[in-house]
């Protein structure tokens, strides 16, 4: 994971459809440093070291729109930390937003139209595991 740039399916080089393993290519960022490169699709491994981020393709659907068709997708990011304070996980979230808010993407096989944060930050504490979770959603609009 690194700076916004190419968002591709690492299995076949295609775009978002099907929710394949996504790779983010570019230069190292604050978020990458924060997480030590621990970015996982759908779920983290059982013994994953914290902090880490899990992202998931929540919704993807083709939609006809006047004279062109496009696909919309929602990507949900959730950052987990076992730090005793919410400050660090909120800082990681700030770095994620700095990286992705209104970013420009290249998606293999598509023309990128829009990538915007769709939801407000959500911060939760699990009292059983004493972990923090920060999350937000991004909407992606692509033209085929």
C-alpha atoms as a printed R data frame, in Angstrom:
    type eleno elety resid chain resno       x       y       z
1   ATOM     1    CA   UNK     A     1   0.000   0.000   0.000
2   ATOM     2    CA   UNK     A     2   1.197   3.487  -0.758
3   ATOM     3    CA   UNK     A     3   0.072   6.717  -2.354
4   ATOM     4    CA   UNK     A     4  -3.008   6.904  -4.570
5   ATOM     5    CA   UNK     A     5  -2.168   5.920  -8.086
6   ATOM     6    CA   UNK     A     6  -3.053   2.637  -9.674
7   ATOM     7    CA   UNK     A     7  -5.859   0.616  -8.113
8   ATOM     8    CA   UNK     A     8  -5.823  -2.794  -9.756
9   ATOM     9    CA   UNK     A     9  -6.831  -6.367  -9.158
10  ATOM    10    CA   UNK     A    10  -3.527  -8.102  -8.437
11  ATOM    11    CA   UNK     A    11  -4.849 -11.366  -9.827
12  ATOM    12    CA   UNK     A    12  -5.735 -10.262 -13.349
13  ATOM    13    CA   UNK     A    13  -4.841  -6.573 -13.580
14  ATOM    14    CA   UNK     A    14  -8.535  -5.659 -13.965
15  ATOM    15    CA   UNK     A    15 -10.596  -3.057 -12.154
16  ATOM    16    CA   UNK     A    16 -12.829  -3.250  -9.094
17  ATOM    17    CA   UNK     A    17 -15.462  -5.692 -10.346
18  ATOM    18    CA   UNK     A    18 -15.473  -8.896  -8.343
19  ATOM    19    CA   UNK     A    19 -13.615  -7.421  -5.372
20  ATOM    20    CA   UNK     A    20 -10.263  -9.069  -6.105
21  ATOM    21    CA   UNK     A    21  -7.160  -8.340  -4.074
22  ATOM    22    CA   UNK     A    22  -6.418  -4.658  -4.579
23  ATOM    23    CA   UNK     A    23  -2.935  -3.224  -4.671
24  ATOM    24    CA   UNK     A    24  -2.078   0.411  -4.229
25  ATOM    25    CA   UNK     A    25   1.119   1.364  -6.008
26  ATOM    26    CA   UNK     A    26   3.245   4.476  -5.544
27  ATOM    27    CA   UNK     A    27   5.380   6.022  -2.828
28  ATOM    28    CA   UNK     A    28   5.394   5.389   0.924
29  ATOM    29    CA   UNK     A    29   2.922   7.498   2.921
30  ATOM    30    CA   UNK     A    30   2.220   8.389   6.554
31  ATOM    31    CA   UNK     A    31  -0.550   5.773   6.579
32  ATOM    32    CA   UNK     A    32   1.799   3.069   5.296
33  ATOM    33    CA   UNK     A    33   4.289   3.984   8.025
34  ATOM    34    CA   UNK     A    34   1.529   4.075  10.687
35  ATOM    35    CA   UNK     A    35   0.339   0.583   9.811
36  ATOM    36    CA   UNK     A    36   3.695  -0.980   8.987
37  ATOM    37    CA   UNK     A    37   2.196  -2.029   5.639
38  ATOM    38    CA   UNK     A    38  -0.578  -4.070   7.290
39  ATOM    39    CA   UNK     A    39  -3.515  -3.535   4.908
40  ATOM    40    CA   UNK     A    40  -5.830  -6.503   4.411
41  ATOM    41    CA   UNK     A    41  -8.753  -7.262   2.091
42  ATOM    42    CA   UNK     A    42 -11.925  -8.328   3.958
43  ATOM    43    CA   UNK     A    43 -10.279  -9.591   7.147
44  ATOM    44    CA   UNK     A    44  -6.952  -9.599   8.928
45  ATOM    45    CA   UNK     A    45  -5.071 -12.819   9.691
46  ATOM    46    CA   UNK     A    46  -5.845 -14.308  13.105
47  ATOM    47    CA   UNK     A    47  -2.641 -13.103  14.792
48  ATOM    48    CA   UNK     A    48  -2.167  -9.830  12.873
49  ATOM    49    CA   UNK     A    49  -0.111  -7.266  14.736
50  ATOM    50    CA   UNK     A    50  -1.871  -3.968  15.437
51  ATOM    51    CA   UNK     A    51  -2.373  -1.397  14.169
52  ATOM    52    CA   UNK     A    52  -3.759  -2.610  10.865
53  ATOM    53    CA   UNK     A    53  -6.401  -1.672   8.307
54  ATOM    54    CA   UNK     A    54  -9.042  -3.852   6.697
55  ATOM    55    CA   UNK     A    55 -10.783  -2.658   3.553
56  ATOM    56    CA   UNK     A    56 -13.670  -4.200   1.714
57  ATOM    57    CA   UNK     A    57 -15.591  -3.626  -1.466
58  ATOM    58    CA   UNK     A    58 -19.048  -3.252   0.080
59  ATOM    59    CA   UNK     A    59 -21.108  -2.483  -3.028
60  ATOM    60    CA   UNK     A    60 -20.323  -2.557  -6.727
61  ATOM    61    CA   UNK     A    61 -22.915  -2.204  -9.440
62  ATOM    62    CA   UNK     A    62 -23.031  -1.155 -13.092
63  ATOM    63    CA   UNK     A    63 -25.522   1.622 -13.781
64  ATOM    64    CA   UNK     A    64 -26.592   3.064 -17.142
65  ATOM    65    CA   UNK     A    65 -26.471   6.858 -17.073
66  ATOM    66    CA   UNK     A    66 -27.711   8.737 -20.123
67  ATOM    67    CA   UNK     A    67 -25.286   7.865 -22.926
68  ATOM    68    CA   UNK     A    68 -22.598   6.046 -20.962
69  ATOM    69    CA   UNK     A    69 -22.515   3.286 -18.426
70  ATOM    70    CA   UNK     A    70 -20.617   3.525 -15.199
71  ATOM    71    CA   UNK     A    71 -19.938   1.477 -12.116
72  ATOM    72    CA   UNK     A    72 -20.293   2.641  -8.570
73  ATOM    73    CA   UNK     A    73 -18.531   1.044  -5.659
74  ATOM    74    CA   UNK     A    74 -18.285   1.669  -1.946
75  ATOM    75    CA   UNK     A    75 -14.995   0.834  -0.296
76  ATOM    76    CA   UNK     A    76 -15.048   0.636   3.487
77  ATOM    77    CA   UNK     A    77 -11.859   1.142   5.485
78  ATOM    78    CA   UNK     A    78 -11.556   0.105   9.147
79  ATOM    79    CA   UNK     A    79  -8.403   0.726  11.178
80  ATOM    80    CA   UNK     A    80  -7.832  -1.275  14.368
81  ATOM    81    CA   UNK     A    81  -5.486  -0.413  17.225
82  ATOM    82    CA   UNK     A    82  -4.852  -1.840  20.676
83  ATOM    83    CA   UNK     A    83  -3.306   1.397  21.907
84  ATOM    84    CA   UNK     A    84  -4.879   2.495  25.185
85  ATOM    85    CA   UNK     A    85  -5.882   5.866  23.735
86  ATOM    86    CA   UNK     A    86  -8.118   6.814  20.819
87  ATOM    87    CA   UNK     A    87  -5.617   9.481  19.757
88  ATOM    88    CA   UNK     A    88  -3.414   7.162  17.665
89  ATOM    89    CA   UNK     A    89  -6.234   5.434  15.787
90  ATOM    90    CA   UNK     A    90  -7.748   8.849  15.046
91  ATOM    91    CA   UNK     A    91  -4.360  10.007  13.707
92  ATOM    92    CA   UNK     A    92  -4.206   6.934  11.464
93  ATOM    93    CA   UNK     A    93  -7.688   7.837  10.210
94  ATOM    94    CA   UNK     A    94  -6.551  11.390   9.536
95  ATOM    95    CA   UNK     A    95  -3.668  10.013   7.451
96  ATOM    96    CA   UNK     A    96  -6.053   7.732   5.524
97  ATOM    97    CA   UNK     A    97  -8.326  10.692   4.747
98  ATOM    98    CA   UNK     A    98  -5.346  12.811   3.650
99  ATOM    99    CA   UNK     A    99  -4.392  10.027   1.253
100 ATOM   100    CA   UNK     A   100  -7.820   9.287  -0.232
101 ATOM   101    CA   UNK     A   101 -10.111  12.336   0.110
102 ATOM   102    CA   UNK     A   102 -10.866  13.506  -3.448
103 ATOM   103    CA   UNK     A   103  -7.862  11.616  -4.791
104 ATOM   104    CA   UNK     A   104  -7.285  10.866  -8.436
105 ATOM   105    CA   UNK     A   105  -7.140   7.175  -9.313
106 ATOM   106    CA   UNK     A   106  -6.152   5.135 -12.304
107 ATOM   107    CA   UNK     A   107  -8.258   1.981 -12.401
108 ATOM   108    CA   UNK     A   108  -7.307  -0.581 -15.029
109 ATOM   109    CA   UNK     A   109  -9.982  -0.780 -17.732
110 ATOM   110    CA   UNK     A   110 -11.913   2.279 -16.476
111 ATOM   111    CA   UNK     A   111 -11.935   6.043 -16.622
112 ATOM   112    CA   UNK     A   112 -11.981   7.398 -13.088
113 ATOM   113    CA   UNK     A   113 -14.694   9.964 -12.486
114 ATOM   114    CA   UNK     A   114 -14.974  10.400  -8.732
115 ATOM   115    CA   UNK     A   115 -13.575   9.109  -5.406
116 ATOM   116    CA   UNK     A   116 -15.118  10.784  -2.361
117 ATOM   117    CA   UNK     A   117 -15.556  10.054   1.324
118 ATOM   118    CA   UNK     A   118 -19.194   9.073   1.792
119 ATOM   119    CA   UNK     A   119 -19.448   8.810   5.554
120 ATOM   120    CA   UNK     A   120 -18.258  10.593   8.648
121 ATOM   121    CA   UNK     A   121 -15.576   9.076  10.813
122 ATOM   122    CA   UNK     A   122 -16.811   6.356  13.129
123 ATOM   123    CA   UNK     A   123 -14.889   5.582  16.308
124 ATOM   124    CA   UNK     A   124 -15.713   2.553  18.453
125 ATOM   125    CA   UNK     A   125 -14.085   0.906  21.460
126 ATOM   126    CA   UNK     A   126 -14.499  -2.798  22.140
127 ATOM   127    CA   UNK     A   127 -14.471  -3.133  25.940
128 ATOM   128    CA   UNK     A   128 -13.858  -6.896  25.787
129 ATOM   129    CA   UNK     A   129 -10.696  -6.720  23.660
130 ATOM   130    CA   UNK     A   130  -9.759  -3.140  24.651
131 ATOM   131    CA   UNK     A   131  -9.234  -2.260  20.986
132 ATOM   132    CA   UNK     A   132 -10.206   0.829  19.027
133 ATOM   133    CA   UNK     A   133 -11.803   0.824  15.582
134 ATOM   134    CA   UNK     A   134 -11.913   3.868  13.309
135 ATOM   135    CA   UNK     A   135 -13.789   3.536  10.013
136 ATOM   136    CA   UNK     A   136 -15.152   5.434   7.040
137 ATOM   137    CA   UNK     A   137 -16.550   4.701   3.566
138 ATOM   138    CA   UNK     A   138 -15.575   5.995   0.138
139 ATOM   139    CA   UNK     A   139 -17.727   6.072  -2.976
140 ATOM   140    CA   UNK     A   140 -16.037   5.407  -6.291
141 ATOM   141    CA   UNK     A   141 -17.609   6.272  -9.659
142 ATOM   142    CA   UNK     A   142 -15.978   4.728 -12.737
143 ATOM   143    CA   UNK     A   143 -16.858   4.854 -16.410
144 ATOM   144    CA   UNK     A   144 -16.309   1.738 -18.497
